[in-house]
Amino acid sequence: MTEIVELLAHHHATDRNLRNGQGLTPLLCAVKNHGVIEEESQCLVNNKPTIRALLKAEADPKVRSFDTF
């Protein structure tokens, strides 16, 4: 997963802070899902490499979700 994120995040046309339908950026999604139990495999989700890749690609950690006031 991290390899795909790195590839896409470093492409010049990629908006690293584009929000999904729930108002979350890729970085917010990675943080929100870090440390949860993946339903199908029952494994703990480790998104640290993905979070690091997004930050290295200059995803903005200050962008808030739509539901944060």
C-alpha positions in Angstrom: 0.0 0.0 0.0 2.7 2.5 0.9 4.5 2.0 -2.4 1.3 3.0 -4.3 0.8 6.0 -2.0 4.5 7.1 -2.6 4.1 6.7 -6.4 0.8 8.7 -6.5 1.8 11.3 -4.0 5.0 12.3 -5.9 3.2 12.7 -9.2 3.0 16.4 -10.0 -0.7 16.4 -10.7 -1.7 14.7 -7.5 -3.6 16.8 -4.9 -2.3 15.4 -1.7 -5.0 17.1 0.3 -8.0 16.2 -1.8 -10.9 15.3 0.4 -13.1 12.2 0.0 -16.9 12.2 0.3 -16.5 12.2 4.1 -14.3 15.2 4.1 -11.1 13.3 4.9 -7.7 13.8 3.1 -5.5 10.7 2.5 -3.5 11.7 5.5 -6.5 11.9 7.8 -7.8 8.5 6.5 -4.4 6.9 7.2 -4.3 8.4 10.7 -8.0 7.5 11.4 -7.5 3.9 10.4 -4.1 3.4 12.1 -4.2 0.9 15.0 -7.7 -0.5 14.2 -8.4 -4.2 13.7 -8.9 -5.0 10.0 -12.3 -6.7 9.8 -11.5 -9.5 7.4 -8.0 -10.5 8.5 -8.4 -9.5 12.2 -4.9 -7.9 12.0 -3.9 -4.6 13.5 -3.6 -1.9 10.8 -0.2 -0.2 10.8 -0.3 2.9 8.7 2.9 4.5 10.0 4.8 3.9 6.7 1.8 5.4 4.7 1.6 8.4 7.1 5.3 9.0 6.8 5.1 8.8 3.0 2.2 11.3 2.8 4.1 13.7 5.1 7.3 13.4 3.1 5.2 14.1 -0.1 4.0 17.3 1.6 0.5 16.4 2.6 -0.7 19.2 4.9 -1.1 17.9 8.5 -3.1 21.1 9.3 -6.0 20.3 7.0 -9.1 19.4 9.1 -12.0 17.2 8.2 -15.3 18.8 7.4 -16.8 17.7 10.7 -14.0 19.3 12.8 -14.9 22.8 14.1 
